[in-house]
Amino acid sequence: MNNELLRQLTVPEQTLVDAEIQRRTKSEAATYILAVTFGCFGAHRYYRGKTGTAVAMTLIPFLTFGLGIFITYIWMIVDLCLIPGWQRADEAEVERTQHLLDRRQTEATTFHTDDTTYGAAAYPIVSATTLIQPNSVIESEVIAETHATSMSLASTSTSISASISTSLADNHDEL
């Protein structure tokens, strides 16, 4: 990643970026080791995050009473050829993530129209006075919401009791 952009990030953002890159980066050597040792059971696919096909590779030998192990060995050999492509795809995904971060940083550094933006934040900051409301306003909103809810419940309750009464009357008439 560009060092200039890393310097523009705050410490928590840098930590988040580093953690995400580490999380998404899978070792090609570890993938090969898992493929060679436990490849017939899909261990390398679990490691790479391909859990759907990994579960299939795990279940095939058991569901075929061991005969499917030959299928999964062939599948593993094919996967040994596919691992470099998986690695390139993962690296491309990390680069895409870095590109999005770069674009966000570019937008953030060019969006300084007034005092409502600070540092790398490209979003206006709402002043604290608009977030704090007097207790009377909050109480009136809570009372209005409670009244509306109770009215809704009352009408629902009335319609349910009317429906039950009609149903009971129909059943009583049949007897």
Secondary structure, 3 states (H helix, E strand, C coil): CCHHHHHHCCHHHHHHHHHHHHHHCCCHHHHHHHHHHHHHHCHHHHHHCCHHHHHHHHHHHHHCCCCCHHHHHHHHHHHHHHHHHHHHHHHHHHHHHHHHHHHHHHHHHHCCCCCCCCCCCCCCCCCHHHHCCCHHHHHHHHHHHHHHHHHHHHHHHHHHHHHHHHHHHHHHHHC
